[in-house]
Amino acid sequence: MLRLVTLNLNGIRSAATKGFEAWTATTKPDFMGVQEVKAQADTVLGRFEQVAGMTGHFHYAQKKGYSGVGVYSRHEPSDVRTGIGNVEFDDEGRWVELRFDDPSRLDFPRFSVISCYFPSGSSGEERQQAKFRFLALIEPHLQRLRAEREFVLLGDINIAHKEIDLKNWKGNLKNSGFLPEERAWMTRLLDAESGGGLVDVFRRLDPNPERYTWWSNRGQAWAKNVGWRIDYHLATPGIASRARHTDIHLEPRFSDHAPLTIDYDFAL
């Protein structure tokens, strides 16, 4: 069994002061994808490159204190790739992929674990347009990847797909993260026949409402559970079929996001 976690840290230093390393040691994942590291190599190396017996592999943003992703792994990858081949978004540190390729392995001889942080468009129209550009780029990138390998993308997608995925859906129909164009993009990505053919693994395992992963710091969103589900495991069908158990960990809190854990029934 492999345990995979995705967690937007909202700053690795901040999350560390709130105990995310101790929680990780207790949870014992095989992989943990983290987003919004908000630190560069000079901060991470010597302090955060190892967490709970796992080794971290990172893609840092050029801008200090901004974005950045990582994958912590108990397993040694055959290759590590950063970026999607686009300067605008690669400079923002949004993609790191660990490859585990072994032609002798019967189960999934070509397999990747990815941490990805999709742009947010909530700060204004300029960033929303950047988000649309990213979606247009990442869709064919994921399709090409799916054609050659199995993978799990652990990420903050910054899109709530359906009405069940946020508390106040009626009030957010014109807001970034729940725009019709974003939701249509997500539907296409998950369409097995005409689209990307990926699987929203959490939703396959847990059909229940009010299962959120992010809460605004404004008002009493956390206290009232006025949340959004914007953190995902997006997997190729072969991997998704091995998913057995999922949990969103509401306590303790290290961030405005909650960790999302899924256990998969296979081994590397």
C-alpha positions as CSV (number, residue, x, y, z in Angstrom):
1,M,0.0,0.0,0.0
2,L,1.3,3.5,-0.9
3,R,0.0,6.5,1.0
4,L,0.0,9.8,-0.8
5,V,-0.7,13.2,0.7
6,T,-1.3,16.6,-0.9
7,L,-0.9,19.7,1.2
8,N,-0.7,23.4,0.4
9,L,1.6,24.6,3.2
10,N,0.9,28.4,2.7
11,G,4.6,28.8,3.7
12,I,6.8,25.9,4.8
13,R,8.3,27.9,7.6
14,S,4.9,28.9,8.9
15,A,3.6,25.3,8.6
16,A,6.7,24.0,10.5
17,T,5.9,26.3,13.5
18,K,2.4,24.7,13.6
19,G,3.7,21.1,13.6
20,F,3.4,19.8,10.1
21,E,6.6,17.8,10.4
22,A,5.4,15.9,13.5
23,W,2.1,15.2,11.8
24,T,3.8,13.9,8.8
25,A,5.9,11.5,10.9
26,T,2.8,10.2,12.5
27,T,0.9,9.9,9.2
28,K,3.8,8.1,7.5
29,P,3.1,8.8,3.8
30,D,5.2,7.3,1.1
31,F,4.8,10.6,-0.9
32,M,3.8,14.1,0.1
33,G,3.2,16.7,-2.5
34,V,3.4,20.2,-1.1
35,Q,2.5,23.5,-2.7
36,E,3.1,27.2,-1.8
37,V,6.4,26.4,-0.2
38,K,7.1,30.1,-0.3
39,A,10.8,29.6,0.2
40,Q,14.0,29.2,-1.9
41,A,16.8,26.7,-1.8
42,D,18.8,28.7,0.7
43,T,15.9,28.2,3.2
44,V,15.0,24.7,2.4
45,L,18.4,23.1,2.2
46,G,19.8,22.1,5.5
47,R,16.4,22.5,7.2
48,F,13.5,21.1,5.1
49,E,15.0,18.8,2.5
50,Q,14.3,15.9,4.8
51,V,11.0,15.5,6.5
52,A,9.9,12.4,8.5
53,G,12.4,10.2,6.7
54,M,11.5,11.4,3.2
55,T,13.7,13.3,0.8
56,G,12.2,16.4,-0.8
57,H,12.6,17.4,-4.5
58,F,11.5,21.0,-5.3
59,H,10.7,23.5,-8.0
60,Y,11.3,27.0,-6.6
61,A,9.8,30.3,-7.8
62,Q,12.2,33.0,-9.0
63,K,10.3,35.5,-6.8
64,K,11.1,35.2,-3.1
65,G,8.4,34.1,-0.7
66,Y,6.1,33.1,-3.6
67,S,4.6,29.8,-4.8
68,G,7.0,26.8,-5.1
69,V,6.2,23.1,-5.0
70,G,7.8,19.9,-3.7
71,V,7.4,16.2,-3.5
72,Y,8.7,14.4,-0.4
73,S,9.4,10.7,-1.2
74,R,10.5,7.5,0.6
75,H,11.5,6.1,-2.7
76,E,14.4,7.1,-5.0
77,P,13.2,8.4,-8.3
78,S,14.7,7.4,-11.6
79,D,14.3,11.0,-12.8
80,V,13.2,14.3,-11.5
81,R,11.6,16.9,-13.8
82,T,10.7,20.5,-13.0
83,G,8.5,22.9,-15.0
84,I,6.2,22.4,-18.0
85,G,8.4,24.1,-20.6
86,N,6.8,27.5,-20.3
87,V,9.0,30.4,-19.0
88,E,6.1,32.4,-17.5
89,F,4.9,29.6,-15.3
90,D,8.2,27.8,-14.8
91,D,9.6,31.0,-13.2
92,E,6.7,30.7,-10.7
93,G,7.8,27.2,-9.5
94,R,4.6,25.2,-10.2
95,W,5.6,21.7,-11.3
96,V,7.8,19.0,-10.0
97,E,7.6,15.4,-11.2
98,L,9.3,12.3,-9.8
99,R,9.5,9.4,-12.2
100,F,9.8,5.8,-11.1
101,D,10.5,3.9,-14.3
102,D,11.4,0.2,-14.2
103,P,10.7,-1.9,-17.3
104,S,10.9,-5.1,-15.2
105,R,8.0,-4.1,-13.0
106,L,4.7,-5.7,-14.0
107,D,2.6,-3.1,-12.3
108,F,3.0,0.4,-13.7
109,P,6.5,0.2,-15.2
110,R,6.3,3.9,-16.0
111,F,4.9,5.9,-13.0
112,S,5.1,9.5,-11.8
113,V,4.2,11.4,-8.7
114,I,3.7,15.1,-9.4
115,S,3.2,18.2,-7.2
116,C,1.5,21.1,-9.1
117,Y,0.2,24.4,-7.9
118,F,-2.3,26.0,-10.3
119,P,-2.4,29.8,-10.4
120,S,-5.2,31.6,-8.5
121,G,-7.1,34.3,-10.3
122,S,-8.8,35.7,-7.2
123,S,-6.6,38.8,-6.9
124,G,-7.9,40.3,-10.2
125,E,-8.5,40.1,-13.9
126,E,-4.7,40.0,-14.8
127,R,-4.1,36.9,-12.7
128,Q,-7.3,35.3,-13.9
129,Q,-6.1,35.7,-17.5
130,A,-2.8,34.1,-16.4
131,K,-4.8,31.2,-14.9
132,F,-6.6,30.7,-18.2
133,R,-3.2,30.6,-20.0
134,F,-2.0,28.0,-17.5
135,L,-5.1,25.9,-18.0
136,A,-4.6,26.0,-21.8
137,L,-1.0,24.9,-21.4
138,I,-1.4,22.2,-18.7
139,E,-4.2,20.3,-20.4
140,P,-2.2,19.1,-23.5
141,H,0.8,18.6,-21.2
142,L,-1.2,16.2,-19.0
143,Q,-2.7,14.4,-22.1
144,R,0.8,13.8,-23.4
145,L,1.9,12.4,-20.1
146,R,-1.1,10.2,-19.8
147,A,-0.4,8.7,-23.2
148,E,3.0,7.4,-22.0
149,R,2.7,6.7,-18.3
150,E,0.6,6.3,-15.2
151,F,0.7,9.2,-12.7
152,V,-0.9,10.9,-9.7
153,L,-0.9,14.6,-9.7
154,L,-1.1,16.0,-6.1
155,G,-2.1,19.6,-6.3
156,D,-3.9,22.7,-5.3
157,I,-5.9,23.2,-8.5
158,N,-7.7,26.3,-7.4
159,I,-10.9,25.1,-8.9
160,A,-14.0,23.7,-7.2
161,H,-15.5,21.4,-9.8
162,K,-19.1,21.0,-8.9
163,E,-21.7,22.5,-6.5
164,I,-21.0,19.8,-4.0
165,D,-17.4,21.1,-3.8
166,L,-18.0,24.4,-2.0
167,K,-20.4,25.6,0.6
168,N,-21.7,28.8,-1.0
169,W,-21.8,27.8,-4.6
170,K,-24.6,30.2,-5.5
171,G,-22.7,33.2,-4.3
172,N,-19.5,32.2,-6.1
173,L,-20.8,31.6,-9.7
174,K,-18.9,34.7,-10.9
175,N,-15.8,34.3,-8.7
176,S,-12.5,32.8,-9.6
177,G,-12.3,29.2,-8.7
178,F,-15.9,28.5,-9.7
179,L,-16.3,30.3,-13.0
180,P,-18.1,28.3,-15.7
181,E,-15.0,28.3,-17.9
182,E,-12.9,26.8,-15.1
183,R,-15.5,24.2,-14.3
184,A,-15.9,23.2,-17.9
185,W,-12.1,22.8,-18.2
186,M,-12.2,20.5,-15.2
187,T,-15.1,18.5,-16.7
188,R,-13.1,18.1,-19.9
189,L,-10.0,17.0,-18.0
190,L,-12.0,14.2,-16.3
191,D,-13.9,13.1,-19.4
192,A,-12.8,9.6,-20.3
193,E,-14.1,9.6,-23.9
194,S,-13.4,13.1,-25.3
195,G,-11.1,14.7,-22.8
196,G,-8.1,14.1,-20.6
197,G,-9.5,10.9,-19.0
198,L,-8.1,11.6,-15.6
199,V,-9.9,10.7,-12.3
200,D,-10.7,12.9,-9.3
201,V,-9.8,10.1,-6.9
202,F,-11.2,11.6,-3.7
203,R,-14.6,12.1,-5.2
204,R,-14.6,8.5,-6.5
205,L,-14.1,7.3,-3.0
206,D,-16.1,9.9,-1.0
207,P,-19.4,11.2,-2.5
208,N,-20.3,13.1,0.6
209,P,-21.0,16.9,0.7
210,E,-19.2,19.4,3.0
211,R,-15.9,17.8,2.4
212,Y,-13.6,20.7,1.9
213,T,-9.8,21.4,1.8
214,W,-9.6,25.2,2.0
215,W,-11.2,27.9,4.1
216,S,-10.8,31.6,3.7
217,N,-9.2,33.4,6.6
218,R,-12.0,36.0,6.3
219,G,-15.1,36.0,8.5
220,Q,-15.7,32.8,10.3
221,A,-15.2,30.5,7.3
222,W,-13.4,27.8,9.3
223,A,-15.7,27.9,12.3
224,K,-18.8,27.7,10.0
225,N,-17.2,25.2,7.6
226,V,-17.7,27.6,4.7
227,G,-15.1,25.8,2.6
228,W,-14.0,24.8,-0.9
229,R,-12.5,21.5,-2.2
230,I,-9.7,22.8,-4.4
231,D,-6.9,20.3,-3.5
232,Y,-6.9,17.1,-5.5
233,H,-5.4,13.7,-6.4
234,L,-5.8,13.6,-10.2
235,A,-4.8,10.1,-11.4
236,T,-4.7,8.1,-14.5
237,P,-7.4,5.4,-14.5
238,G,-5.0,2.5,-13.7
239,I,-3.7,4.1,-10.6
240,A,-7.1,5.5,-9.6
241,S,-8.6,1.9,-9.7
242,R,-6.1,1.0,-6.9
243,A,-7.3,3.8,-4.5
244,R,-8.7,2.3,-1.3
245,H,-9.1,4.9,1.4
246,T,-9.2,8.6,1.7
247,D,-9.3,11.2,4.5
248,I,-9.2,15.0,4.8
249,H,-7.3,15.8,8.0
250,L,-9.0,18.8,9.7
251,E,-6.8,18.8,12.8
252,P,-4.2,19.9,13.6
253,R,-4.1,23.0,11.3
254,F,-0.9,24.0,9.6
255,S,-2.3,26.2,6.9
256,D,-5.6,27.5,5.4
257,H,-5.6,24.2,3.6
258,A,-6.1,20.7,5.0
259,P,-4.0,17.7,4.0
260,L,-5.7,15.2,1.8
261,T,-4.5,11.5,2.1
262,I,-5.3,8.6,-0.2
263,D,-4.0,5.0,0.1
264,Y,-3.3,3.1,-3.1
265,D,-3.1,-0.7,-3.3
266,F,0.2,-1.2,-5.1
267,A,3.9,-1.1,-4.3
268,L,7.1,0.3,-5.9
